């Protein structure tokens, strides 16, 4: 009897793993195959997949946080894998606010594909979580290009946006291409934020609903379409700054956490 139960449990477990594998490998769009992913199911963040940014407060956008590699000076983690999700923490320690900014597949990136993450956003006035991409080769911003799959600022809770930036379209010139969508419960539960990127267009989604659509004008002009090279994905939580702090910050919101269930990248077969 015990042997039978053991075999039955093993069979059910195997079926569950098979179903999970099919779900992980299955792209929402036909004709794509999984090329890179992290389910954050291990006990530690994989250094072969992710690297930390280190930067002082004020480094960009007048943001107030300090980005550190792994831990604050007193050993408090700014990111970790815990109970099947990636947690990015933002907190005050002495006179500084620390947070995490992670780059995926930084040295190679991806050129075109369907890229998605399932995320639960943090709460509080002053938060500025983001899921976005920058070019592997770097370059002067905004001419190098930037793809913002999802951004939100806590003062405007659940209002998620997607944007693209380039020389012709960017926020300093007030010409950036942006679309906002109200996502009920974005700070209370997980939602899927995705990018479909081809040589012809960029399209983003929130839980399968189209958010931003930006078409390549096919003029061969880097000013309007620098999105013909490899970009790498970024996950971070900023504190304050030009947008996150445009109505100030609420220190009582600290400490806070952004959770990421998975990151998956598919490319055409």
C-alpha positions in Angstrom: 0.0 0.0 0.0 2.8 2.4 0.9 4.6 1.5 -2.2 1.5 2.2 -4.3 1.0 5.5 -2.6 4.7 6.4 -3.2 4.4 5.6 -6.9 1.2 7.5 -7.2 2.7 10.6 -5.5 5.8 10.3 -7.7 3.6 10.1 -10.8 1.6 13.2 -9.7 4.8 15.1 -9.0 6.2 14.2 -12.4 3.0 15.4 -14.1 3.1 18.6 -12.1 6.7 19.2 -13.2 5.8 18.5 -16.8 2.9 20.9 -16.6 5.1 23.6 -15.1 7.8 23.0 -17.7 5.2 23.4 -20.5 3.9 26.5 -18.9 7.3 28.0 -18.5 8.3 27.2 -22.1 5.0 28.2 -23.7 5.1 31.7 -25.1 1.9 33.7 -25.3 2.7 34.3 -29.0 3.1 31.4 -31.5 6.4 30.6 -33.2 8.7 31.6 -30.2 11.0 29.5 -28.1 12.3 30.1 -24.6 15.9 31.3 -24.7 16.5 32.7 -21.2 14.6 32.7 -17.9 14.8 32.9 -14.1 12.1 31.5 -12.0 13.9 32.6 -8.8 13.3 29.1 -7.3 16.8 28.7 -5.9 18.0 30.0 -2.5 20.4 32.5 -4.1 20.3 35.0 -6.9 22.3 33.5 -9.8 25.4 35.7 -10.5 25.6 34.2 -14.0 22.2 35.7 -14.8 22.2 38.9 -12.8 24.6 41.7 -11.8 24.1 44.6 -9.4 24.5 48.2 -10.2 26.4 50.3 -7.7 25.7 54.0 -7.7 25.5 56.9 -5.3 22.3 58.9 -4.5 21.7 61.5 -7.2 23.4 59.4 -9.9 20.4 59.7 -12.3 17.1 61.6 -12.2 18.0 63.2 -8.8 17.0 59.9 -7.1 17.6 59.6 -3.4 18.6 55.9 -3.1 22.1 54.5 -3.1 22.4 51.3 -5.1 24.8 48.7 -3.6 26.0 45.3 -4.6 24.0 42.8 -2.6 24.1 44.3 0.8 24.2 47.6 2.7 27.2 48.5 4.8 25.6 46.8 7.8 24.9 43.7 5.9 21.2 44.1 5.1 20.2 42.6 1.7 18.9 44.8 -1.1 17.8 41.8 -3.1 17.4 38.1 -2.5 15.5 35.0 -3.7 13.0 34.0 -1.1 10.0 31.5 -1.2 10.1 31.4 -5.0 10.3 35.1 -5.8 13.0 37.8 -6.2 12.6 40.4 -3.6 14.1 43.9 -4.1 14.2 45.9 -0.9 14.4 49.6 -0.3 15.1 50.8 3.2 16.8 53.5 5.3 20.0 52.7 7.2 21.5 55.6 9.2 21.5 58.6 6.9 21.0 56.8 3.5 18.3 54.9 1.7 19.6 51.7 0.0 18.0 49.8 -2.8 18.7 47.2 -5.5 19.1 47.6 -9.3 19.7 44.4 -11.3 20.8 43.8 -14.8 20.0 40.5 -16.6 22.3 38.9 -19.2 24.2 42.2 -19.1 27.0 41.3 -21.5 24.9 39.8 -24.3 21.3 41.0 -23.9 18.7 40.2 -26.5 17.8 41.5 -29.9 14.1 41.2 -30.5 11.8 38.8 -28.7 8.9 38.4 -26.3 10.0 39.4 -22.8 7.9 39.3 -19.7 8.0 39.5 -15.9 5.4 38.8 -13.3 5.7 41.5 -10.6 4.0 42.8 -7.5 4.8 46.5 -7.0 5.7 48.2 -3.7 3.5 50.8 -2.0 4.1 54.3 -0.9 4.7 57.9 -2.0 8.2 58.1 -3.3 8.5 54.7 -4.8 9.5 54.3 -8.5 9.7 50.7 -9.5 10.7 49.8 -13.1 11.1 46.9 -15.5 13.0 48.2 -18.5 15.8 47.7 -21.0 19.0 49.5 -22.1 21.5 48.7 -25.0 24.3 46.4 -24.3 26.8 48.6 -26.1 25.8 51.7 -24.0 26.0 55.1 -25.7 24.8 58.6 -25.1 21.3 58.9 -23.8 18.7 59.3 -25.3 20.2 58.6 -28.7 21.2 55.1 -27.6 17.6 54.2 -26.9 15.6 53.0 -23.9 12.6 50.7 -23.6 10.5 51.0 -20.5 8.2 48.0 -20.3 6.7 49.0 -17.0 7.1 52.0 -14.6 4.9 53.2 -11.8 5.3 55.9 -9.1 3.7 55.1 -5.8 2.0 58.5 -5.4 -0.1 57.5 -8.5 -0.8 54.0 -7.3 -1.7 51.4 -9.9 -1.1 53.7 -12.8 1.5 51.7 -14.9 3.1 53.1 -18.0 5.3 52.0 -20.9 7.6 54.3 -22.8 10.3 54.4 -25.4 13.1 57.0 -25.5 15.4 58.0 -28.4 16.9 61.1 -29.9 13.6 62.1 -31.6 11.3 61.0 -28.7 12.4 61.6 -25.1 11.1 63.2 -21.9 13.5 66.1 -21.7 12.1 67.3 -25.0 8.6 66.2 -23.9 8.3 64.1 -27.1 8.6 60.6 -25.5 6.2 58.0 -26.6 4.3 56.9 -23.5 1.0 55.1 -22.7 -0.6 54.8 -19.2 -3.0 52.1 -18.1 -4.7 51.7 -14.7 -3.9 48.3 -13.4 -6.2 47.4 -10.4 -4.3 45.9 -7.6 -0.8 46.4 -9.1 0.6 47.0 -5.6 -1.4 44.1 -3.9 -1.0 41.2 -6.3 1.2 40.0 -9.2 0.6 41.2 -12.8 2.4 40.3 -16.0 4.2 43.1 -17.9 5.5 42.1 -21.3 7.3 43.4 -24.4 6.9 42.2 -27.9 9.8 43.6 -29.9 10.4 42.9 -33.6 12.3 44.8 -36.4 9.0 46.4 -37.3 7.5 47.5 -34.0 7.5 47.6 -30.2 4.4 46.6 -28.3 3.9 46.3 -24.6 1.2 44.5 -22.6 -0.3 44.4 -19.1 -1.8 41.1 -18.3 -2.2 40.4 -22.0 -3.8 43.8 -22.7 -2.0 46.0 -25.2 -0.4 49.1 -23.6 2.1 50.9 -25.9 2.5 50.5 -29.6 5.5 52.1 -31.4 6.2 51.4 -35.1 9.5 51.5 -36.9 9.4 54.1 -39.6 12.0 52.1 -41.6 13.8 55.3 -42.6 17.1 53.9 -41.3 17.4 56.8 -38.9 18.9 56.1 -35.5 17.2 59.1 -34.1 13.8 57.5 -34.5 14.6 53.8 -34.3 17.8 52.8 -32.4 16.1 49.6 -31.4 18.0 47.4 -33.9 20.6 46.1 -31.5 20.8 44.0 -28.3 19.3 45.4 -25.1 19.4 43.9 -21.6 16.6 43.8 -19.0 16.7 45.8 -15.8 14.7 45.5 -12.5 15.0 48.2 -9.9 13.2 50.3 -7.3 14.2 54.0 -7.1 13.3 56.3 -4.2 12.2 59.9 -4.9 13.7 61.6 -7.9 12.3 63.7 -10.7 9.3 61.5 -11.2 9.1 59.2 -8.1 9.4 62.2 -5.8 7.4 64.8 -7.8 5.0 65.1 -4.9 7.6 64.4 -2.3 8.3 61.2 -0.4 6.7 59.5 2.6 9.4 58.1 4.8 6.8 56.0 6.6 6.6 53.8 3.5 10.1 52.5 4.2 11.1 49.7 4.3 9.4 48.3 1.1 9.6 45.4 -1.3 9.1 44.7 -4.9 8.5 41.0 -5.7 9.2 39.3 -9.1 7.8 35.9 -9.7 9.8 35.2 -12.9 11.5 36.8 -15.9 11.3 35.0 -19.2 12.6 35.7 -22.7 11.4 34.0 -25.9 12.7 34.6 -29.4 11.4 33.5 -32.8 12.2 30.0 -33.8 
